């Protein structure tokens, strides 16, 4: 079993903001988050749906950040 819990999009979004990403733009339910020195990341933000651990590969998010 993975050490990663599934988390709702709201929780993942809040964690990414705490880690220094900023909301650059939003188109519908897709939010583009950016951080200096890192590639932009598009989060498909469906508040009630859960997001798995694959997001960590692109954002550097750790299980403890959630």
mmJSON file of the N, C-alpha and C atoms, coordinates in Angstrom:
{"data_MODEL":{"atom_site":{
"group_PDB":["ATOM","ATOM","ATOM","ATOM","ATOM","ATOM","ATOM","ATOM","ATOM","ATOM","ATOM","ATOM","ATOM","ATOM","ATOM","ATOM","ATOM","ATOM","ATOM","ATOM","ATOM","ATOM","ATOM","ATOM","ATOM","ATOM","ATOM","ATOM","ATOM","ATOM","ATOM","ATOM","ATOM","ATOM","ATOM","ATOM","ATOM","ATOM","ATOM","ATOM","ATOM","ATOM","ATOM","ATOM","ATOM","ATOM","ATOM","ATOM","ATOM","ATOM","ATOM","ATOM","ATOM","ATOM","ATOM","ATOM","ATOM","ATOM","ATOM","ATOM","ATOM","ATOM","ATOM","ATOM","ATOM","ATOM","ATOM","ATOM","ATOM","ATOM","ATOM","ATOM","ATOM","ATOM","ATOM","ATOM","ATOM","ATOM","ATOM","ATOM","ATOM","ATOM","ATOM","ATOM","ATOM","ATOM","ATOM","ATOM","ATOM","ATOM","ATOM","ATOM","ATOM","ATOM","ATOM","ATOM","ATOM","ATOM","ATOM","ATOM","ATOM","ATOM","ATOM","ATOM","ATOM","ATOM","ATOM","ATOM","ATOM","ATOM","ATOM","ATOM","ATOM","ATOM","ATOM","ATOM","ATOM","ATOM","ATOM","ATOM","ATOM","ATOM","ATOM","ATOM","ATOM","ATOM","ATOM","ATOM","ATOM","ATOM","ATOM","ATOM","ATOM","ATOM","ATOM","ATOM","ATOM","ATOM","ATOM","ATOM","ATOM","ATOM","ATOM","ATOM","ATOM","ATOM","ATOM","ATOM","ATOM","ATOM","ATOM","ATOM","ATOM","ATOM","ATOM","ATOM","ATOM","ATOM","ATOM","ATOM","ATOM","ATOM","ATOM","ATOM","ATOM","ATOM","ATOM","ATOM","ATOM","ATOM","ATOM","ATOM","ATOM","ATOM","ATOM","ATOM","ATOM","ATOM","ATOM","ATOM","ATOM","ATOM","ATOM","ATOM","ATOM","ATOM","ATOM","ATOM","ATOM","ATOM","ATOM","ATOM","ATOM","ATOM","ATOM","ATOM","ATOM","ATOM"],
"id":[1,2,3,4,5,6,7,8,9,10,11,12,13,14,15,16,17,18,19,20,21,22,23,24,25,26,27,28,29,30,31,32,33,34,35,36,37,38,39,40,41,42,43,44,45,46,47,48,49,50,51,52,53,54,55,56,57,58,59,60,61,62,63,64,65,66,67,68,69,70,71,72,73,74,75,76,77,78,79,80,81,82,83,84,85,86,87,88,89,90,91,92,93,94,95,96,97,98,99,100,101,102,103,104,105,106,107,108,109,110,111,112,113,114,115,116,117,118,119,120,121,122,123,124,125,126,127,128,129,130,131,132,133,134,135,136,137,138,139,140,141,142,143,144,145,146,147,148,149,150,151,152,153,154,155,156,157,158,159,160,161,162,163,164,165,166,167,168,169,170,171,172,173,174,175,176,177,178,179,180,181,182,183,184,185,186,187,188,189,190,191,192,193,194,195,196,197,198],
"type_symbol":["N","C","C","N","C","C","N","C","C","N","C","C","N","C","C","N","C","C","N","C","C","N","C","C","N","C","C","N","C","C","N","C","C","N","C","C","N","C","C","N","C","C","N","C","C","N","C","C","N","C","C","N","C","C","N","C","C","N","C","C","N","C","C","N","C","C","N","C","C","N","C","C","N","C","C","N","C","C","N","C","C","N","C","C","N","C","C","N","C","C","N","C","C","N","C","C","N","C","C","N","C","C","N","C","C","N","C","C","N","C","C","N","C","C","N","C","C","N","C","C","N","C","C","N","C","C","N","C","C","N","C","C","N","C","C","N","C","C","N","C","C","N","C","C","N","C","C","N","C","C","N","C","C","N","C","C","N","C","C","N","C","C","N","C","C","N","C","C","N","C","C","N","C","C","N","C","C","N","C","C","N","C","C","N","C","C","N","C","C","N","C","C","N","C","C","N","C","C"],
"label_atom_id":["N","CA","C","N","CA","C","N","CA","C","N","CA","C","N","CA","C","N","CA","C","N","CA","C","N","CA","C","N","CA","C","N","CA","C","N","CA","C","N","CA","C","N","CA","C","N","CA","C","N","CA","C","N","CA","C","N","CA","C","N","CA","C","N","CA","C","N","CA","C","N","CA","C","N","CA","C","N","CA","C","N","CA","C","N","CA","C","N","CA","C","N","CA","C","N","CA","C","N","CA","C","N","CA","C","N","CA","C","N","CA","C","N","CA","C","N","CA","C","N","CA","C","N","CA","C","N","CA","C","N","CA","C","N","CA","C","N","CA","C","N","CA","C","N","CA","C","N","CA","C","N","CA","C","N","CA","C","N","CA","C","N","CA","C","N","CA","C","N","CA","C","N","CA","C","N","CA","C","N","CA","C","N","CA","C","N","CA","C","N","CA","C","N","CA","C","N","CA","C","N","CA","C","N","CA","C","N","CA","C","N","CA","C","N","CA","C","N","CA","C","N","CA","C","N","CA","C","N","CA","C"],
"label_alt_id":[null,null,null,null,null,null,null,null,null,null,null,null,null,null,null,null,null,null,null,null,null,null,null,null,null,null,null,null,null,null,null,null,null,null,null,null,null,null,null,null,null,null,null,null,null,null,null,null,null,null,null,null,null,null,null,null,null,null,null,null,null,null,null,null,null,null,null,null,null,null,null,null,null,null,null,null,null,null,null,null,null,null,null,null,null,null,null,null,null,null,null,null,null,null,null,null,null,null,null,null,null,null,null,null,null,null,null,null,null,null,null,null,null,null,null,null,null,null,null,null,null,null,null,null,null,null,null,null,null,null,null,null,null,null,null,null,null,null,null,null,null,null,null,null,null,null,null,null,null,null,null,null,null,null,null,null,null,null,null,null,null,null,null,null,null,null,null,null,null,null,null,null,null,null,null,null,null,null,null,null,null,null,null,null,null,null,null,null,null,null,null,null,null,null,null,null,null,null],
"label_comp_id":["UNK","UNK","UNK","UNK","UNK","UNK","UNK","UNK","UNK","UNK","UNK","UNK","UNK","UNK","UNK","UNK","UNK","UNK","UNK","UNK","UNK","UNK","UNK","UNK","UNK","UNK","UNK","UNK","UNK","UNK","UNK","UNK","UNK","UNK","UNK","UNK","UNK","UNK","UNK","UNK","UNK","UNK","UNK","UNK","UNK","UNK","UNK","UNK","UNK","UNK","UNK","UNK","UNK","UNK","UNK","UNK","UNK","UNK","UNK","UNK","UNK","UNK","UNK","UNK","UNK","UNK","UNK","UNK","UNK","UNK","UNK","UNK","UNK","UNK","UNK","UNK","UNK","UNK","UNK","UNK","UNK","UNK","UNK","UNK","UNK","UNK","UNK","UNK","UNK","UNK","UNK","UNK","UNK","UNK","UNK","UNK","UNK","UNK","UNK","UNK","UNK","UNK","UNK","UNK","UNK","UNK","UNK","UNK","UNK","UNK","UNK","UNK","UNK","UNK","UNK","UNK","UNK","UNK","UNK","UNK","UNK","UNK","UNK","UNK","UNK","UNK","UNK","UNK","UNK","UNK","UNK","UNK","UNK","UNK","UNK","UNK","UNK","UNK","UNK","UNK","UNK","UNK","UNK","UNK","UNK","UNK","UNK","UNK","UNK","UNK","UNK","UNK","UNK","UNK","UNK","UNK","UNK","UNK","UNK","UNK","UNK","UNK","UNK","UNK","UNK","UNK","UNK","UNK","UNK","UNK","UNK","UNK","UNK","UNK","UNK","UNK","UNK","UNK","UNK","UNK","UNK","UNK","UNK","UNK","UNK","UNK","UNK","UNK","UNK","UNK","UNK","UNK","UNK","UNK","UNK","UNK","UNK","UNK"],
"label_asym_id":["A","A","A","A","A","A","A","A","A","A","A","A","A","A","A","A","A","A","A","A","A","A","A","A","A","A","A","A","A","A","A","A","A","A","A","A","A","A","A","A","A","A","A","A","A","A","A","A","A","A","A","A","A","A","A","A","A","A","A","A","A","A","A","A","A","A","A","A","A","A","A","A","A","A","A","A","A","A","A","A","A","A","A","A","A","A","A","A","A","A","A","A","A","A","A","A","A","A","A","A","A","A","A","A","A","A","A","A","A","A","A","A","A","A","A","A","A","A","A","A","A","A","A","A","A","A","A","A","A","A","A","A","A","A","A","A","A","A","A","A","A","A","A","A","A","A","A","A","A","A","A","A","A","A","A","A","A","A","A","A","A","A","A","A","A","A","A","A","A","A","A","A","A","A","A","A","A","A","A","A","A","A","A","A","A","A","A","A","A","A","A","A","A","A","A","A","A","A"],
"label_entity_id":["1","1","1","1","1","1","1","1","1","1","1","1","1","1","1","1","1","1","1","1","1","1","1","1","1","1","1","1","1","1","1","1","1","1","1","1","1","1","1","1","1","1","1","1","1","1","1","1","1","1","1","1","1","1","1","1","1","1","1","1","1","1","1","1","1","1","1","1","1","1","1","1","1","1","1","1","1","1","1","1","1","1","1","1","1","1","1","1","1","1","1","1","1","1","1","1","1","1","1","1","1","1","1","1","1","1","1","1","1","1","1","1","1","1","1","1","1","1","1","1","1","1","1","1","1","1","1","1","1","1","1","1","1","1","1","1","1","1","1","1","1","1","1","1","1","1","1","1","1","1","1","1","1","1","1","1","1","1","1","1","1","1","1","1","1","1","1","1","1","1","1","1","1","1","1","1","1","1","1","1","1","1","1","1","1","1","1","1","1","1","1","1","1","1","1","1","1","1"],
"label_seq_id":[1,1,1,2,2,2,3,3,3,4,4,4,5,5,5,6,6,6,7,7,7,8,8,8,9,9,9,10,10,10,11,11,11,12,12,12,13,13,13,14,14,14,15,15,15,16,16,16,17,17,17,18,18,18,19,19,19,20,20,20,21,21,21,22,22,22,23,23,23,24,24,24,25,25,25,26,26,26,27,27,27,28,28,28,29,29,29,30,30,30,31,31,31,32,32,32,33,33,33,34,34,34,35,35,35,36,36,36,37,37,37,38,38,38,39,39,39,40,40,40,41,41,41,42,42,42,43,43,43,44,44,44,45,45,45,46,46,46,47,47,47,48,48,48,49,49,49,50,50,50,51,51,51,52,52,52,53,53,53,54,54,54,55,55,55,56,56,56,57,57,57,58,58,58,59,59,59,60,60,60,61,61,61,62,62,62,63,63,63,64,64,64,65,65,65,66,66,66],
"pdbx_PDB_ins_code":[null,null,null,null,null,null,null,null,null,null,null,null,null,null,null,null,null,null,null,null,null,null,null,null,null,null,null,null,null,null,null,null,null,null,null,null,null,null,null,null,null,null,null,null,null,null,null,null,null,null,null,null,null,null,null,null,null,null,null,null,null,null,null,null,null,null,null,null,null,null,null,null,null,null,null,null,null,null,null,null,null,null,null,null,null,null,null,null,null,null,null,null,null,null,null,null,null,null,null,null,null,null,null,null,null,null,null,null,null,null,null,null,null,null,null,null,null,null,null,null,null,null,null,null,null,null,null,null,null,null,null,null,null,null,null,null,null,null,null,null,null,null,null,null,null,null,null,null,null,null,null,null,null,null,null,null,null,null,null,null,null,null,null,null,null,null,null,null,null,null,null,null,null,null,null,null,null,null,null,null,null,null,null,null,null,null,null,null,null,null,null,null,null,null,null,null,null,null],
"Cartn_x":[0.832,0.0,0.879,0.485,1.241,1.16,2.222,2.21,1.402,0.967,0.226,-1.274,-1.877,-3.335,-3.927,-5.082,-5.776,-6.291,-6.322,-6.765,-7.686,-8.572,-9.477,-8.673,-9.156,-8.463,-8.244,-9.201,-9.051,-7.844,-7.637,-6.511,-5.178,-5.129,-3.911,-3.598,-4.601,-4.421,-3.858,-4.412,-3.937,-2.487,-2.127,-0.752,0.219,-0.161,0.705,0.891,-0.129,-0.006,0.928,0.833,1.732,3.183,3.401,4.761,5.322,4.579,5.123,4.607,3.708,3.124,2.083,1.9,0.91,-0.042,-1.29,-2.281,-2.009,-1.707,-1.404,-2.654,-3.443,-4.677,-5.596,-6.848,-7.842,-8.72,-8.906,-9.794,-10.764,-11.982,-12.953,-12.492,-12.368,-11.941,-10.446,-9.698,-8.26,-7.513,-6.68,-5.913,-4.439,-3.795,-2.372,-1.626,-0.76,0.028,1.48,2.163,3.555,4.407,5.683,6.672,7.979,8.683,9.947,10.913,11.549,12.495,11.847,10.563,9.808,8.874,8.564,7.611,6.208,5.393,4.005,3.29,2.293,1.535,0.055,-0.669,-2.106,-2.825,-3.624,-4.408,-5.848,-6.356,-7.767,-8.523,-9.125,-9.699,-11.174,-11.463,-12.829,-12.919,-13.414,-13.368,-13.704,-14.674,-15.094,-14.36,-13.578,-12.902,-11.549,-11.107,-9.834,-8.718,-7.541,-6.353,-5.353,-4.742,-3.773,-2.358,-1.369,0.004,0.817,0.309,1.093,1.452,0.707,0.944,2.329,2.845,4.123,5.282,5.223,6.298,6.499,5.43,5.506,5.633,5.265,5.206,6.15,6.677,7.519,6.736,5.449,4.577,4.937,4.993,5.298,4.061,3.957,2.787,2.537,3.573,3.423,2.894,2.946,2.458,0.95,0.301,-1.156,-1.652],
"Cartn_y":[-1.179,0.0,1.247,2.243,3.482,4.305,5.075,5.976,7.233,7.379,8.553,8.368,9.28,9.24,9.953,9.53,10.323,11.562,12.667,13.911,14.655,15.417,16.235,17.368,17.845,18.891,20.139,20.492,21.68,21.553,20.368,20.146,20.194,19.602,19.62,21.055,21.8,23.182,24.006,23.857,24.595,24.239,22.967,22.539,23.146,23.187,23.769,25.263,25.956,27.378,27.589,26.728,26.822,26.597,25.785,25.478,26.534,27.62,28.727,28.86,28.017,28.191,29.282,29.967,31.032,30.732,31.11,30.95,31.992,31.525,32.439,32.744,31.71,31.91,30.718,30.935,29.883,29.907,28.758,28.6,27.49,27.85,26.857,26.245,24.915,24.24,23.933,24.43,24.196,25.423,25.192,26.273,26.072,27.114,27.053,27.678,26.864,27.296,27.391,28.432,28.627,28.912,28.572,28.891,29.149,30.169,30.518,29.336,29.034,27.936,26.577,26.57,25.343,25.511,24.411,24.467,24.746,25.423,25.659,24.312,24.273,23.048,23.361,22.56,22.744,21.727,22.229,21.396,21.403,20.228,20.111,20.12,21.245,21.481,21.146,19.928,19.503,19.278,20.262,20.3,19.02,18.279,17.08,15.816,15.846,14.636,14.474,13.23,12.949,12.861,13.258,13.272,12.299,11.489,10.503,11.055,10.189,10.603,11.012,10.812,11.143,12.625,13.469,14.908,15.252,14.422,14.69,14.75,13.944,13.906,15.271,16.01,17.291,18.491,18.321,19.473,19.407,18.242,18.101,17.949,17.747,17.587,16.293,16.332,15.177,14.781,13.524,13.105,13.986,14.434,15.285,16.667,17.094,18.427,18.495,17.348,17.318,17.354],
"Cartn_z":[0.0,0.0,0.0,-0.698,-0.827,0.456,0.732,1.887,1.588,0.367,-0.064,0.152,0.879,0.966,-0.244,-0.662,-1.676,-0.969,-1.67,-1.057,-2.004,-1.452,-2.251,-2.891,-4.033,-4.78,-3.929,-3.086,-2.234,-1.319,-0.772,0.143,-0.608,-1.788,-2.605,-3.029,-3.447,-3.861,-2.705,-1.518,-0.348,-0.028,-0.136,0.133,-0.878,-2.148,-3.175,-2.948,-2.501,-2.19,-1.0,0.017,1.172,0.777,-0.255,-0.705,-1.66,-1.848,-2.629,-4.044,-4.457,-5.792,-5.745,-6.856,-6.958,-8.099,-7.901,-8.952,-10.029,-11.231,-12.336,-13.16,-13.408,-14.177,-13.946,-14.285,-14.167,-15.397,-15.999,-17.142,-16.791,-16.492,-16.048,-14.748,-14.71,-13.49,-13.478,-14.445,-14.518,-14.004,-12.985,-12.381,-12.691,-13.197,-13.49,-12.325,-11.711,-10.566,-10.989,-10.531,-10.919,-9.693,-9.811,-8.788,-9.514,-9.081,-9.719,-9.645,-10.762,-10.831,-11.066,-11.312,-11.509,-12.701,-13.334,-14.448,-13.914,-14.709,-14.338,-14.22,-13.371,-13.152,-13.275,-14.059,-14.23,-13.351,-12.427,-11.529,-12.005,-12.355,-12.718,-11.398,-11.072,-9.749,-9.736,-9.307,-9.087,-7.587,-6.85,-5.394,-4.66,-5.136,-4.422,-4.815,-5.873,-6.337,-5.673,-5.583,-4.951,-5.985,-5.554,-6.408,-5.817,-6.646,-6.183,-6.119,-5.863,-5.625,-6.856,-8.063,-9.258,-9.335,-8.658,-8.679,-8.111,-7.207,-6.555,-7.55,-8.576,-9.576,-10.225,-10.413,-11.102,-10.17,-8.896,-7.995,-6.817,-6.485,-5.315,-4.019,-4.124,-2.963,-2.244,-0.927,-0.099,0.703,1.167,1.933,3.158,3.824,5.009,4.712,3.458,3.07,3.064,2.933,2.903,4.283],
"occupancy":[1.0,1.0,1.0,1.0,1.0,1.0,1.0,1.0,1.0,1.0,1.0,1.0,1.0,1.0,1.0,1.0,1.0,1.0,1.0,1.0,1.0,1.0,1.0,1.0,1.0,1.0,1.0,1.0,1.0,1.0,1.0,1.0,1.0,1.0,1.0,1.0,1.0,1.0,1.0,1.0,1.0,1.0,1.0,1.0,1.0,1.0,1.0,1.0,1.0,1.0,1.0,1.0,1.0,1.0,1.0,1.0,1.0,1.0,1.0,1.0,1.0,1.0,1.0,1.0,1.0,1.0,1.0,1.0,1.0,1.0,1.0,1.0,1.0,1.0,1.0,1.0,1.0,1.0,1.0,1.0,1.0,1.0,1.0,1.0,1.0,1.0,1.0,1.0,1.0,1.0,1.0,1.0,1.0,1.0,1.0,1.0,1.0,1.0,1.0,1.0,1.0,1.0,1.0,1.0,1.0,1.0,1.0,1.0,1.0,1.0,1.0,1.0,1.0,1.0,1.0,1.0,1.0,1.0,1.0,1.0,1.0,1.0,1.0,1.0,1.0,1.0,1.0,1.0,1.0,1.0,1.0,1.0,1.0,1.0,1.0,1.0,1.0,1.0,1.0,1.0,1.0,1.0,1.0,1.0,1.0,1.0,1.0,1.0,1.0,1.0,1.0,1.0,1.0,1.0,1.0,1.0,1.0,1.0,1.0,1.0,1.0,1.0,1.0,1.0,1.0,1.0,1.0,1.0,1.0,1.0,1.0,1.0,1.0,1.0,1.0,1.0,1.0,1.0,1.0,1.0,1.0,1.0,1.0,1.0,1.0,1.0,1.0,1.0,1.0,1.0,1.0,1.0,1.0,1.0,1.0,1.0,1.0,1.0],
"B_iso_or_equiv":[0.0,0.0,0.0,0.0,0.0,0.0,0.0,0.0,0.0,0.0,0.0,0.0,0.0,0.0,0.0,0.0,0.0,0.0,0.0,0.0,0.0,0.0,0.0,0.0,0.0,0.0,0.0,0.0,0.0,0.0,0.0,0.0,0.0,0.0,0.0,0.0,0.0,0.0,0.0,0.0,0.0,0.0,0.0,0.0,0.0,0.0,0.0,0.0,0.0,0.0,0.0,0.0,0.0,0.0,0.0,0.0,0.0,0.0,0.0,0.0,0.0,0.0,0.0,0.0,0.0,0.0,0.0,0.0,0.0,0.0,0.0,0.0,0.0,0.0,0.0,0.0,0.0,0.0,0.0,0.0,0.0,0.0,0.0,0.0,0.0,0.0,0.0,0.0,0.0,0.0,0.0,0.0,0.0,0.0,0.0,0.0,0.0,0.0,0.0,0.0,0.0,0.0,0.0,0.0,0.0,0.0,0.0,0.0,0.0,0.0,0.0,0.0,0.0,0.0,0.0,0.0,0.0,0.0,0.0,0.0,0.0,0.0,0.0,0.0,0.0,0.0,0.0,0.0,0.0,0.0,0.0,0.0,0.0,0.0,0.0,0.0,0.0,0.0,0.0,0.0,0.0,0.0,0.0,0.0,0.0,0.0,0.0,0.0,0.0,0.0,0.0,0.0,0.0,0.0,0.0,0.0,0.0,0.0,0.0,0.0,0.0,0.0,0.0,0.0,0.0,0.0,0.0,0.0,0.0,0.0,0.0,0.0,0.0,0.0,0.0,0.0,0.0,0.0,0.0,0.0,0.0,0.0,0.0,0.0,0.0,0.0,0.0,0.0,0.0,0.0,0.0,0.0,0.0,0.0,0.0,0.0,0.0,0.0],
"pdbx_formal_charge":[null,null,null,null,null,null,null,null,null,null,null,null,null,null,null,null,null,null,null,null,null,null,null,null,null,null,null,null,null,null,null,null,null,null,null,null,null,null,null,null,null,null,null,null,null,null,null,null,null,null,null,null,null,null,null,null,null,null,null,null,null,null,null,null,null,null,null,null,null,null,null,null,null,null,null,null,null,null,null,null,null,null,null,null,null,null,null,null,null,null,null,null,null,null,null,null,null,null,null,null,null,null,null,null,null,null,null,null,null,null,null,null,null,null,null,null,null,null,null,null,null,null,null,null,null,null,null,null,null,null,null,null,null,null,null,null,null,null,null,null,null,null,null,null,null,null,null,null,null,null,null,null,null,null,null,null,null,null,null,null,null,null,null,null,null,null,null,null,null,null,null,null,null,null,null,null,null,null,null,null,null,null,null,null,null,null,null,null,null,null,null,null,null,null,null,null,null,null],
"auth_seq_id":[1,1,1,2,2,2,3,3,3,4,4,4,5,5,5,6,6,6,7,7,7,8,8,8,9,9,9,10,10,10,11,11,11,12,12,12,13,13,13,14,14,14,15,15,15,16,16,16,17,17,17,18,18,18,19,19,19,20,20,20,21,21,21,22,22,22,23,23,23,24,24,24,25,25,25,26,26,26,27,27,27,28,28,28,29,29,29,30,30,30,31,31,31,32,32,32,33,33,33,34,34,34,35,35,35,36,36,36,37,37,37,38,38,38,39,39,39,40,40,40,41,41,41,42,42,42,43,43,43,44,44,44,45,45,45,46,46,46,47,47,47,48,48,48,49,49,49,50,50,50,51,51,51,52,52,52,53,53,53,54,54,54,55,55,55,56,56,56,57,57,57,58,58,58,59,59,59,60,60,60,61,61,61,62,62,62,63,63,63,64,64,64,65,65,65,66,66,66],
"auth_comp_id":["UNK","UNK","UNK","UNK","UNK","UNK","UNK","UNK","UNK","UNK","UNK","UNK","UNK","UNK","UNK","UNK","UNK","UNK","UNK","UNK","UNK","UNK","UNK","UNK","UNK","UNK","UNK","UNK","UNK","UNK","UNK","UNK","UNK","UNK","UNK","UNK","UNK","UNK","UNK","UNK","UNK","UNK","UNK","UNK","UNK","UNK","UNK","UNK","UNK","UNK","UNK","UNK","UNK","UNK","UNK","UNK","UNK","UNK","UNK","UNK","UNK","UNK","UNK","UNK","UNK","UNK","UNK","UNK","UNK","UNK","UNK","UNK","UNK","UNK","UNK","UNK","UNK","UNK","UNK","UNK","UNK","UNK","UNK","UNK","UNK","UNK","UNK","UNK","UNK","UNK","UNK","UNK","UNK","UNK","UNK","UNK","UNK","UNK","UNK","UNK","UNK","UNK","UNK","UNK","UNK","UNK","UNK","UNK","UNK","UNK","UNK","UNK","UNK","UNK","UNK","UNK","UNK","UNK","UNK","UNK","UNK","UNK","UNK","UNK","UNK","UNK","UNK","UNK","UNK","UNK","UNK","UNK","UNK","UNK","UNK","UNK","UNK","UNK","UNK","UNK","UNK","UNK","UNK","UNK","UNK","UNK","UNK","UNK","UNK","UNK","UNK","UNK","UNK","UNK","UNK","UNK","UNK","UNK","UNK","UNK","UNK","UNK","UNK","UNK","UNK","UNK","UNK","UNK","UNK","UNK","UNK","UNK","UNK","UNK","UNK","UNK","UNK","UNK","UNK","UNK","UNK","UNK","UNK","UNK","UNK","UNK","UNK","UNK","UNK","UNK","UNK","UNK","UNK","UNK","UNK","UNK","UNK","UNK"],
"auth_asym_id":["A","A","A","A","A","A","A","A","A","A","A","A","A","A","A","A","A","A","A","A","A","A","A","A","A","A","A","A","A","A","A","A","A","A","A","A","A","A","A","A","A","A","A","A","A","A","A","A","A","A","A","A","A","A","A","A","A","A","A","A","A","A","A","A","A","A","A","A","A","A","A","A","A","A","A","A","A","A","A","A","A","A","A","A","A","A","A","A","A","A","A","A","A","A","A","A","A","A","A","A","A","A","A","A","A","A","A","A","A","A","A","A","A","A","A","A","A","A","A","A","A","A","A","A","A","A","A","A","A","A","A","A","A","A","A","A","A","A","A","A","A","A","A","A","A","A","A","A","A","A","A","A","A","A","A","A","A","A","A","A","A","A","A","A","A","A","A","A","A","A","A","A","A","A","A","A","A","A","A","A","A","A","A","A","A","A","A","A","A","A","A","A","A","A","A","A","A","A"],
"auth_atom_id":["N","CA","C","N","CA","C","N","CA","C","N","CA","C","N","CA","C","N","CA","C","N","CA","C","N","CA","C","N","CA","C","N","CA","C","N","CA","C","N","CA","C","N","CA","C","N","CA","C","N","CA","C","N","CA","C","N","CA","C","N","CA","C","N","CA","C","N","CA","C","N","CA","C","N","CA","C","N","CA","C","N","CA","C","N","CA","C","N","CA","C","N","CA","C","N","CA","C","N","CA","C","N","CA","C","N","CA","C","N","CA","C","N","CA","C","N","CA","C","N","CA","C","N","CA","C","N","CA","C","N","CA","C","N","CA","C","N","CA","C","N","CA","C","N","CA","C","N","CA","C","N","CA","C","N","CA","C","N","CA","C","N","CA","C","N","CA","C","N","CA","C","N","CA","C","N","CA","C","N","CA","C","N","CA","C","N","CA","C","N","CA","C","N","CA","C","N","CA","C","N","CA","C","N","CA","C","N","CA","C","N","CA","C","N","CA","C","N","CA","C","N","CA","C","N","CA","C","N","CA","C"],
"pdbx_PDB_model_num":[1,1,1,1,1,1,1,1,1,1,1,1,1,1,1,1,1,1,1,1,1,1,1,1,1,1,1,1,1,1,1,1,1,1,1,1,1,1,1,1,1,1,1,1,1,1,1,1,1,1,1,1,1,1,1,1,1,1,1,1,1,1,1,1,1,1,1,1,1,1,1,1,1,1,1,1,1,1,1,1,1,1,1,1,1,1,1,1,1,1,1,1,1,1,1,1,1,1,1,1,1,1,1,1,1,1,1,1,1,1,1,1,1,1,1,1,1,1,1,1,1,1,1,1,1,1,1,1,1,1,1,1,1,1,1,1,1,1,1,1,1,1,1,1,1,1,1,1,1,1,1,1,1,1,1,1,1,1,1,1,1,1,1,1,1,1,1,1,1,1,1,1,1,1,1,1,1,1,1,1,1,1,1,1,1,1,1,1,1,1,1,1,1,1,1,1,1,1]
}}}
